[in-house]
Amino acid sequence: MTRRFARTSFASLAFAAALALGSAAAWAEQLPAQLKSSVSLEGDVIRLGDLWENIGGKADTPLANAPQPGKRITLETRWLAAVAQSYGIDWRPANAFERTVVERVGQTVDHRVIETELREALRLEGAPANASIEIANRAGLQVVVPGNVAATVGIRDVIYDQRMNRFTAVVEVPAGAANATRVKVGGSVFASARIPVLAHPMARGDTITEADIQWVDVREEVLRRDIVTNIRQMIGQEPRYQLRAGAPVRTVELQKPVVVAKNTTVTMIVKTRFMSLTAQGRAVEDGSTGDVIRVTNIHSKQTVDARVDGPGQVSVTPGGMRALAN
């Protein structure tokens, strides 16, 4: 008797639950449809349920193509009212300004990734291994793909004219996909060289270290004899004036760090086997360690040549001893 009651009770509960769920669904369908003011889609189709809530089984009905990835469209009041009437949706616009903005989620492919793949594809077609490329209308090259796909880059249909150093190709994302986004590109190929440049602006008085340097690829045709190509030509030097980041540096734009500045007071020293004389002088010009500069004896007003030994100190040759003695 007890077992029969238990089975009966369970069946009754299950029936009641099903009835309640059915009633809830029916109640939900009886609610008035509500228009969504904005929609973000990942797929390529707009469905009725993307635009309205509380429309029951009609929600999965395809309506129109979604915008292109990264783009948006605005669905105006009259169009929405016509769709609602056509599909039997219980919705009427409250005013003439109700609308829905539909946006397709997209991701923009990094142009640096595209250029890297292009260089490799062109190398396989005979372009120099150290070639740099210049894409025509690079500012307009923007490949946007759906946000839910892998943004792998493929290069196909490459045509490389070695005589004219020109190329055309098709960029494909995702690579190899049947529904990939494809963009045709073209441009020029140049032999390039890698040179050291400043990673950030630097001015006179700043000593350049390895941490201040980065490497960039430039066309070989723009390299002149005075362009710095060896990092050792920069480390330990200082700019003669303000230099900007990322630009080729000329040798004449660098100098050894100034340790004696023009018009500063220095100690003038003359040493021989038998004696050492010192005097106070004033530097007539800037000087780095090892440079020979002109220095005026503050007392005698005579000017002699002296080698810069370090900050505030210069050595006068024995021939200049008379200037110190006076």
Contacts in CASP RR format, 6 or more apart in sequence:
PFRMAT RR
TARGET T0000
AUTHOR 0000-0000-0000
METHOD contacts of the structure
MODEL  1
MTRRFARTSFASLAFAAALALGSAAAWAEQLPAQLKSSVSLEGDVIRLGD
LWENIGGKADTPLANAPQPGKRITLETRWLAAVAQSYGIDWRPANAFERT
VVERVGQTVDHRVIETELREALRLEGAPANASIEIANRAGLQVVVPGNVA
ATVGIRDVIYDQRMNRFTAVVEVPAGAANATRVKVGGSVFASARIPVLAH
PMARGDTITEADIQWVDVREEVLRRDIVTNIRQMIGQEPRYQLRAGAPVR
TVELQKPVVVAKNTTVTMIVKTRFMSLTAQGRAVEDGSTGDVIRVTNIHS
KQTVDARVDGPGQVSVTPGGMRALAN
25 56 0 8 1.000
28 54 0 8 1.000
28 56 0 8 1.000
29 54 0 8 1.000
29 55 0 8 1.000
29 56 0 8 1.000
29 57 0 8 1.000
31 54 0 8 1.000
32 54 0 8 1.000
32 90 0 8 1.000
32 91 0 8 1.000
33 52 0 8 1.000
33 53 0 8 1.000
33 54 0 8 1.000
33 55 0 8 1.000
33 84 0 8 1.000
33 89 0 8 1.000
33 90 0 8 1.000
33 91 0 8 1.000
34 52 0 8 1.000
34 53 0 8 1.000
34 54 0 8 1.000
34 91 0 8 1.000
35 51 0 8 1.000
35 52 0 8 1.000
35 80 0 8 1.000
35 91 0 8 1.000
35 93 0 8 1.000
35 98 0 8 1.000
35 100 0 8 1.000
36 50 0 8 1.000
36 51 0 8 1.000
36 52 0 8 1.000
36 53 0 8 1.000
36 100 0 8 1.000
37 99 0 8 1.000
37 100 0 8 1.000
37 101 0 8 1.000
38 100 0 8 1.000
38 101 0 8 1.000
38 102 0 8 1.000
38 103 0 8 1.000
39 46 0 8 1.000
39 50 0 8 1.000
39 51 0 8 1.000
39 100 0 8 1.000
39 101 0 8 1.000
39 102 0 8 1.000
39 103 0 8 1.000
40 103 0 8 1.000
40 105 0 8 1.000
41 50 0 8 1.000
41 66 0 8 1.000
41 102 0 8 1.000
41 103 0 8 1.000
41 104 0 8 1.000
41 105 0 8 1.000
42 104 0 8 1.000
42 105 0 8 1.000
42 146 0 8 1.000
42 147 0 8 1.000
42 148 0 8 1.000
43 66 0 8 1.000
43 104 0 8 1.000
43 146 0 8 1.000
43 148 0 8 1.000
44 65 0 8 1.000
44 66 0 8 1.000
44 104 0 8 1.000
44 146 0 8 1.000
45 62 0 8 1.000
45 63 0 8 1.000
45 64 0 8 1.000
45 65 0 8 1.000
45 66 0 8 1.000
46 62 0 8 1.000
46 63 0 8 1.000
46 64 0 8 1.000
46 65 0 8 1.000
46 66 0 8 1.000
46 102 0 8 1.000
47 59 0 8 1.000
47 60 0 8 1.000
47 61 0 8 1.000
47 62 0 8 1.000
47 63 0 8 1.000
48 55 0 8 1.000
48 58 0 8 1.000
48 59 0 8 1.000
48 60 0 8 1.000
48 61 0 8 1.000
48 63 0 8 1.000
48 83 0 8 1.000
48 87 0 8 1.000
48 89 0 8 1.000
49 55 0 8 1.000
49 58 0 8 1.000
49 59 0 8 1.000
49 60 0 8 1.000
49 61 0 8 1.000
50 63 0 8 1.000
50 102 0 8 1.000
51 63 0 8 1.000
51 75 0 8 1.000
51 80 0 8 1.000
51 83 0 8 1.000
51 100 0 8 1.000
51 102 0 8 1.000
52 59 0 8 1.000
52 84 0 8 1.000
52 89 0 8 1.000
52 91 0 8 1.000
55 89 0 8 1.000
58 87 0 8 1.000
58 88 0 8 1.000
58 89 0 8 1.000
61 87 0 8 1.000
63 83 0 8 1.000
66 102 0 8 1.000
66 104 0 8 1.000
67 73 0 8 1.000
67 102 0 8 1.000
67 103 0 8 1.000
67 104 0 8 1.000
68 104 0 8 1.000
68 144 0 8 1.000
69 104 0 8 1.000
69 105 0 8 1.000
69 106 0 8 1.000
69 107 0 8 1.000
69 144 0 8 1.000
69 145 0 8 1.000
69 146 0 8 1.000
69 147 0 8 1.000
69 181 0 8 1.000
70 103 0 8 1.000
70 104 0 8 1.000
70 105 0 8 1.000
70 106 0 8 1.000
70 144 0 8 1.000
71 103 0 8 1.000
71 104 0 8 1.000
71 144 0 8 1.000
72 101 0 8 1.000
72 102 0 8 1.000
72 103 0 8 1.000
72 104 0 8 1.000
73 101 0 8 1.000
73 102 0 8 1.000
74 99 0 8 1.000
74 100 0 8 1.000
74 101 0 8 1.000
74 102 0 8 1.000
75 99 0 8 1.000
75 100 0 8 1.000
75 101 0 8 1.000
75 102 0 8 1.000
76 99 0 8 1.000
77 93 0 8 1.000
77 95 0 8 1.000
77 96 0 8 1.000
77 97 0 8 1.000
77 98 0 8 1.000
77 99 0 8 1.000
80 91 0 8 1.000
80 93 0 8 1.000
80 98 0 8 1.000
80 99 0 8 1.000
80 100 0 8 1.000
81 91 0 8 1.000
81 92 0 8 1.000
81 93 0 8 1.000
83 89 0 8 1.000
84 90 0 8 1.000
84 91 0 8 1.000
84 92 0 8 1.000
104 146 0 8 1.000
105 146 0 8 1.000
105 147 0 8 1.000
105 148 0 8 1.000
106 144 0 8 1.000
106 145 0 8 1.000
106 146 0 8 1.000
106 147 0 8 1.000
107 144 0 8 1.000
107 145 0 8 1.000
107 146 0 8 1.000
107 147 0 8 1.000
107 151 0 8 1.000
108 142 0 8 1.000
108 143 0 8 1.000
108 144 0 8 1.000
109 143 0 8 1.000
109 144 0 8 1.000
109 145 0 8 1.000
109 151 0 8 1.000
109 153 0 8 1.000
109 173 0 8 1.000
111 138 0 8 1.000
111 141 0 8 1.000
111 142 0 8 1.000
113 153 0 8 1.000
114 141 0 8 1.000
114 143 0 8 1.000
114 153 0 8 1.000
114 171 0 8 1.000
114 185 0 8 1.000
115 133 0 8 1.000
115 135 0 8 1.000
117 153 0 8 1.000
117 154 0 8 1.000
117 155 0 8 1.000
117 171 0 8 1.000
118 133 0 8 1.000
118 135 0 8 1.000
118 155 0 8 1.000
118 167 0 8 1.000
118 169 0 8 1.000
118 171 0 8 1.000
118 185 0 8 1.000
119 127 0 8 1.000
119 131 0 8 1.000
119 132 0 8 1.000
119 133 0 8 1.000
120 155 0 8 1.000
121 155 0 8 1.000
121 158 0 8 1.000
121 169 0 8 1.000
122 131 0 8 1.000
122 133 0 8 1.000
122 158 0 8 1.000
122 160 0 8 1.000
122 167 0 8 1.000
122 169 0 8 1.000
122 189 0 8 1.000
123 129 0 8 1.000
123 131 0 8 1.000
124 158 0 8 1.000
125 158 0 8 1.000
125 160 0 8 1.000
125 167 0 8 1.000
126 160 0 8 1.000
126 162 0 8 1.000
127 160 0 8 1.000
127 162 0 8 1.000
127 167 0 8 1.000
127 189 0 8 1.000
128 189 0 8 1.000
128 191 0 8 1.000
130 191 0 8 1.000
130 192 0 8 1.000
130 193 0 8 1.000
130 194 0 8 1.000
130 217 0 8 1.000
131 189 0 8 1.000
131 190 0 8 1.000
131 191 0 8 1.000
131 192 0 8 1.000
132 189 0 8 1.000
132 190 0 8 1.000
132 191 0 8 1.000
132 192 0 8 1.000
132 217 0 8 1.000
132 218 0 8 1.000
132 219 0 8 1.000
133 167 0 8 1.000
133 187 0 8 1.000
133 188 0 8 1.000
133 189 0 8 1.000
133 190 0 8 1.000
134 187 0 8 1.000
134 188 0 8 1.000
134 190 0 8 1.000
135 141 0 8 1.000
135 185 0 8 1.000
135 186 0 8 1.000
135 187 0 8 1.000
136 185 0 8 1.000
136 186 0 8 1.000
136 187 0 8 1.000
136 188 0 8 1.000
141 183 0 8 1.000
141 185 0 8 1.000
143 171 0 8 1.000
143 173 0 8 1.000
143 181 0 8 1.000
143 183 0 8 1.000
144 181 0 8 1.000
145 151 0 8 1.000
145 173 0 8 1.000
145 174 0 8 1.000
145 181 0 8 1.000
149 174 0 8 1.000
149 177 0 8 1.000
150 174 0 8 1.000
151 173 0 8 1.000
151 174 0 8 1.000
152 173 0 8 1.000
152 174 0 8 1.000
152 175 0 8 1.000
153 171 0 8 1.000
153 172 0 8 1.000
153 173 0 8 1.000
153 175 0 8 1.000
154 171 0 8 1.000
154 172 0 8 1.000
154 173 0 8 1.000
154 175 0 8 1.000
154 176 0 8 1.000
155 169 0 8 1.000
155 170 0 8 1.000
155 171 0 8 1.000
155 172 0 8 1.000
156 169 0 8 1.000
156 170 0 8 1.000
156 172 0 8 1.000
157 168 0 8 1.000
157 169 0 8 1.000
157 170 0 8 1.000
158 167 0 8 1.000
158 168 0 8 1.000
158 169 0 8 1.000
159 167 0 8 1.000
159 168 0 8 1.000
159 169 0 8 1.000
160 166 0 8 1.000
160 167 0 8 1.000
160 189 0 8 1.000
161 167 0 8 1.000
165 188 0 8 1.000
165 189 0 8 1.000
165 190 0 8 1.000
166 186 0 8 1.000
166 187 0 8 1.000
166 188 0 8 1.000
166 189 0 8 1.000
167 186 0 8 1.000
167 187 0 8 1.000
167 188 0 8 1.000
167 189 0 8 1.000
168 184 0 8 1.000
168 185 0 8 1.000
168 186 0 8 1.000
168 187 0 8 1.000
169 184 0 8 1.000
169 185 0 8 1.000
169 186 0 8 1.000
170 182 0 8 1.000
170 183 0 8 1.000
170 184 0 8 1.000
170 185 0 8 1.000
171 182 0 8 1.000
171 183 0 8 1.000
171 184 0 8 1.000
171 185 0 8 1.000
172 180 0 8 1.000
172 181 0 8 1.000
172 182 0 8 1.000
173 180 0 8 1.000
173 181 0 8 1.000
174 180 0 8 1.000
190 219 0 8 1.000
190 220 0 8 1.000
190 221 0 8 1.000
191 219 0 8 1.000
191 220 0 8 1.000
191 221 0 8 1.000
192 217 0 8 1.000
192 218 0 8 1.000
192 219 0 8 1.000
192 220 0 8 1.000
193 217 0 8 1.000
193 218 0 8 1.000
193 219 0 8 1.000
193 220 0 8 1.000
193 223 0 8 1.000
193 229 0 8 1.000
194 215 0 8 1.000
194 216 0 8 1.000
194 217 0 8 1.000
195 215 0 8 1.000
195 216 0 8 1.000
195 218 0 8 1.000
195 223 0 8 1.000
195 227 0 8 1.000
195 228 0 8 1.000
195 229 0 8 1.000
195 248 0 8 1.000
196 213 0 8 1.000
196 214 0 8 1.000
196 215 0 8 1.000
196 228 0 8 1.000
196 229 0 8 1.000
196 230 0 8 1.000
196 231 0 8 1.000
196 234 0 8 1.000
196 249 0 8 1.000
197 213 0 8 1.000
197 214 0 8 1.000
197 215 0 8 1.000
197 216 0 8 1.000
197 245 0 8 1.000
197 246 0 8 1.000
197 247 0 8 1.000
197 248 0 8 1.000
197 249 0 8 1.000
198 208 0 8 1.000
198 212 0 8 1.000
198 213 0 8 1.000
198 214 0 8 1.000
198 243 0 8 1.000
198 244 0 8 1.000
198 245 0 8 1.000
198 246 0 8 1.000
198 247 0 8 1.000
198 249 0 8 1.000
199 211 0 8 1.000
199 212 0 8 1.000
199 213 0 8 1.000
199 214 0 8 1.000
199 245 0 8 1.000
199 246 0 8 1.000
200 212 0 8 1.000
200 245 0 8 1.000
201 242 0 8 1.000
201 243 0 8 1.000
201 244 0 8 1.000
201 245 0 8 1.000
202 208 0 8 1.000
202 212 0 8 1.000
202 238 0 8 1.000
202 239 0 8 1.000
202 242 0 8 1.000
202 243 0 8 1.000
203 239 0 8 1.000
203 241 0 8 1.000
203 242 0 8 1.000
203 243 0 8 1.000
204 238 0 8 1.000
204 239 0 8 1.000
204 240 0 8 1.000
204 241 0 8 1.000
204 242 0 8 1.000
204 258 0 8 1.000
205 238 0 8 1.000
205 239 0 8 1.000
205 257 0 8 1.000
205 258 0 8 1.000
206 212 0 8 1.000
206 238 0 8 1.000
206 239 0 8 1.000
207 236 0 8 1.000
207 237 0 8 1.000
207 238 0 8 1.000
207 257 0 8 1.000
208 234 0 8 1.000
208 235 0 8 1.000
208 236 0 8 1.000
208 237 0 8 1.000
208 238 0 8 1.000
208 239 0 8 1.000
208 254 0 8 1.000
209 235 0 8 1.000
209 236 0 8 1.000
210 231 0 8 1.000
210 235 0 8 1.000
213 231 0 8 1.000
213 234 0 8 1.000
213 235 0 8 1.000
214 246 0 8 1.000
216 246 0 8 1.000
218 248 0 8 1.000
222 248 0 8 1.000
223 229 0 8 1.000
223 248 0 8 1.000
224 250 0 8 1.000
226 250 0 8 1.000
226 251 0 8 1.000
226 252 0 8 1.000
227 248 0 8 1.000
227 249 0 8 1.000
227 250 0 8 1.000
227 251 0 8 1.000
228 234 0 8 1.000
228 248 0 8 1.000
228 249 0 8 1.000
228 250 0 8 1.000
228 251 0 8 1.000
228 254 0 8 1.000
233 251 0 8 1.000
233 254 0 8 1.000
234 249 0 8 1.000
234 254 0 8 1.000
236 256 0 8 1.000
236 257 0 8 1.000
237 254 0 8 1.000
237 255 0 8 1.000
237 256 0 8 1.000
237 257 0 8 1.000
238 254 0 8 1.000
238 255 0 8 1.000
238 256 0 8 1.000
238 257 0 8 1.000
238 258 0 8 1.000
239 253 0 8 1.000
239 254 0 8 1.000
239 255 0 8 1.000
240 252 0 8 1.000
240 253 0 8 1.000
240 254 0 8 1.000
240 255 0 8 1.000
241 253 0 8 1.000
243 249 0 8 1.000
243 253 0 8 1.000
255 288 0 8 1.000
256 288 0 8 1.000
256 289 0 8 1.000
256 291 0 8 1.000
257 288 0 8 1.000
257 289 0 8 1.000
258 286 0 8 1.000
258 287 0 8 1.000
258 288 0 8 1.000
259 287 0 8 1.000
259 288 0 8 1.000
259 289 0 8 1.000
259 308 0 8 1.000
259 310 0 8 1.000
259 311 0 8 1.000
259 312 0 8 1.000
260 266 0 8 1.000
260 283 0 8 1.000
260 286 0 8 1.000
260 287 0 8 1.000
260 288 0 8 1.000
260 293 0 8 1.000
260 308 0 8 1.000
260 310 0 8 1.000
260 311 0 8 1.000
260 312 0 8 1.000
260 314 0 8 1.000
261 283 0 8 1.000
261 286 0 8 1.000
261 287 0 8 1.000
262 283 0 8 1.000
262 284 0 8 1.000
262 285 0 8 1.000
262 286 0 8 1.000
263 282 0 8 1.000
263 283 0 8 1.000
264 282 0 8 1.000
264 283 0 8 1.000
264 312 0 8 1.000
265 280 0 8 1.000
265 281 0 8 1.000
265 282 0 8 1.000
265 283 0 8 1.000
265 298 0 8 1.000
265 312 0 8 1.000
266 280 0 8 1.000
266 281 0 8 1.000
266 282 0 8 1.000
266 283 0 8 1.000
266 295 0 8 1.000
266 306 0 8 1.000
266 312 0 8 1.000
266 313 0 8 1.000
266 314 0 8 1.000
267 278 0 8 1.000
267 279 0 8 1.000
267 280 0 8 1.000
267 281 0 8 1.000
267 312 0 8 1.000
267 313 0 8 1.000
267 314 0 8 1.000
268 278 0 8 1.000
268 279 0 8 1.000
268 280 0 8 1.000
268 281 0 8 1.000
268 295 0 8 1.000
268 297 0 8 1.000
268 304 0 8 1.000
268 306 0 8 1.000
268 314 0 8 1.000
268 316 0 8 1.000
268 324 0 8 1.000
269 276 0 8 1.000
269 277 0 8 1.000
269 278 0 8 1.000
269 309 0 8 1.000
269 313 0 8 1.000
269 314 0 8 1.000
269 315 0 8 1.000
269 316 0 8 1.000
270 276 0 8 1.000
270 277 0 8 1.000
270 278 0 8 1.000
270 315 0 8 1.000
270 316 0 8 1.000
270 317 0 8 1.000
270 318 0 8 1.000
270 320 0 8 1.000
270 321 0 8 1.000
270 324 0 8 1.000
271 315 0 8 1.000
272 318 0 8 1.000
272 321 0 8 1.000
277 321 0 8 1.000
277 324 0 8 1.000
277 325 0 8 1.000
278 324 0 8 1.000
279 297 0 8 1.000
279 298 0 8 1.000
279 299 0 8 1.000
279 323 0 8 1.000
279 324 0 8 1.000
280 297 0 8 1.000
280 298 0 8 1.000
280 299 0 8 1.000
281 295 0 8 1.000
281 296 0 8 1.000
281 297 0 8 1.000
281 298 0 8 1.000
282 295 0 8 1.000
282 296 0 8 1.000
282 298 0 8 1.000
283 293 0 8 1.000
283 294 0 8 1.000
283 295 0 8 1.000
283 314 0 8 1.000
284 293 0 8 1.000
284 294 0 8 1.000
284 295 0 8 1.000
284 296 0 8 1.000
284 303 0 8 1.000
285 293 0 8 1.000
285 294 0 8 1.000
286 293 0 8 1.000
287 293 0 8 1.000
287 308 0 8 1.000
288 308 0 8 1.000
289 308 0 8 1.000
289 309 0 8 1.000
289 310 0 8 1.000
290 307 0 8 1.000
290 308 0 8 1.000
290 309 0 8 1.000
291 307 0 8 1.000
291 308 0 8 1.000
292 305 0 8 1.000
292 306 0 8 1.000
292 307 0 8 1.000
292 308 0 8 1.000
293 305 0 8 1.000
293 306 0 8 1.000
293 308 0 8 1.000
293 314 0 8 1.000
294 303 0 8 1.000
294 304 0 8 1.000
294 305 0 8 1.000
294 306 0 8 1.000
295 303 0 8 1.000
295 304 0 8 1.000
295 305 0 8 1.000
295 306 0 8 1.000
295 314 0 8 1.000
295 316 0 8 1.000
296 302 0 8 1.000
296 303 0 8 1.000
297 303 0 8 1.000
297 304 0 8 1.000
297 323 0 8 1.000
297 324 0 8 1.000
297 326 0 8 1.000
299 326 0 8 1.000
300 323 0 8 1.000
300 324 0 8 1.000
300 326 0 8 1.000
302 322 0 8 1.000
302 323 0 8 1.000
302 326 0 8 1.000
303 323 0 8 1.000
304 316 0 8 1.000
304 317 0 8 1.000
304 319 0 8 1.000
304 320 0 8 1.000
304 323 0 8 1.000
305 316 0 8 1.000
305 317 0 8 1.000
306 314 0 8 1.000
306 315 0 8 1.000
306 316 0 8 1.000
306 317 0 8 1.000
307 314 0 8 1.000
307 315 0 8 1.000
308 314 0 8 1.000
309 315 0 8 1.000
316 323 0 8 1.000
316 324 0 8 1.000
END
